[in-house]
Amino acid sequence: MGKLTIDNRELSFVEQGSSNQQTVVLLHGFCGSTDYWKKMITPLSKKYHVIAVDLRGHGNSSFDGEAFEMEDLALDVKQLLDTLEIDTVHLFGHSLGGYVTLAFAENFPNKLKSYGLIHSTAYPDTDEGKAGRLKAIEKIQDLGITAFIDGLIPNLFTTDYIAANQEEVMEIKEIGYKTDPLAAMETLAAMRKRPDRNSVIEQQSLNFLLVQGKYDKVVSSDRAVSSTASHVTVKELEAGHMGMIESPHGLLTILTDFIDR
């Protein structure tokens, strides 16, 4: 595991595979970490140079208590790539990581070979969604991060998957428990403020991938992206909101086919 110091904050990342290969960067979802990608990193690293990043206050990355926006998280990734002297990458973000990916695509398109959203959306929060973010912030303030994670995680998986994989679901909860509570609240505030970025996908000619979960309870298929341009590829997984956990082989096939095409 690597560490990069940015403005007195530590950004943690996992790096695997040969640097002579194309670089694939993976960004996790809210209250996740690089461990969300544990079933994906080693298989991907057989073909690519893989970097997975812990976003601010998540996993092993520290948090300085300052408010931030999606653009700031994207800049963290840009500074990491600059430090590692990596020119261009294929960038994929899960859920929250997808919002960061879109901010990166808008601000640093010259750093991308391609990019994609995994169980994420280019749309901003609805009014109902914004109200839900505020309730989540209040829940963390009042009850703590553990109670919040206990309520969050069941919505990420299909009911059948939870019933058959309780030990693994508990591991995902443990990842969430490690999230800095203040960072989680600031992340919720930042997600609440994020803009509509459908135009980023529409106006750029970069190859773009959208991976949807057939049973996703968090991001509905009609609120993923608006573009039907020729550079947009849409794929569906037999999964809920956690395809990298529920259907890693399916997601691996989708990613490698997209990158190699």
Secondary structure as GFF3:
##gff-version 3
##sequence-region A 1 261
A	DSSP	beta_strand	2	6	.	.	.	ID=ss1
A	DSSP	beta_strand	9	16	.	.	.	ID=ss2
A	DSSP	beta_strand	23	27	.	.	.	ID=ss3
A	DSSP	three_ten_helix	34	37	.	.	.	ID=ss4
A	DSSP	alpha_helix	41	45	.	.	.	ID=ss5
A	DSSP	beta_strand	49	53	.	.	.	ID=ss6
A	DSSP	alpha_helix	70	83	.	.	.	ID=ss7
A	DSSP	beta_strand	89	94	.	.	.	ID=ss8
A	DSSP	alpha_helix	96	107	.	.	.	ID=ss9
A	DSSP	three_ten_helix	109	111	.	.	.	ID=ss10
A	DSSP	beta_strand	112	118	.	.	.	ID=ss11
A	DSSP	alpha_helix	127	143	.	.	.	ID=ss12
A	DSSP	alpha_helix	145	152	.	.	.	ID=ss13
A	DSSP	three_ten_helix	153	156	.	.	.	ID=ss14
A	DSSP	alpha_helix	159	164	.	.	.	ID=ss15
A	DSSP	alpha_helix	166	177	.	.	.	ID=ss16
A	DSSP	alpha_helix	181	193	.	.	.	ID=ss17
A	DSSP	alpha_helix	198	203	.	.	.	ID=ss18
A	DSSP	beta_strand	207	213	.	.	.	ID=ss19
A	DSSP	three_ten_helix	221	223	.	.	.	ID=ss20
A	DSSP	beta_strand	232	237	.	.	.	ID=ss21
A	DSSP	alpha_helix	243	246	.	.	.	ID=ss22
A	DSSP	alpha_helix	248	260	.	.	.	ID=ss23
###
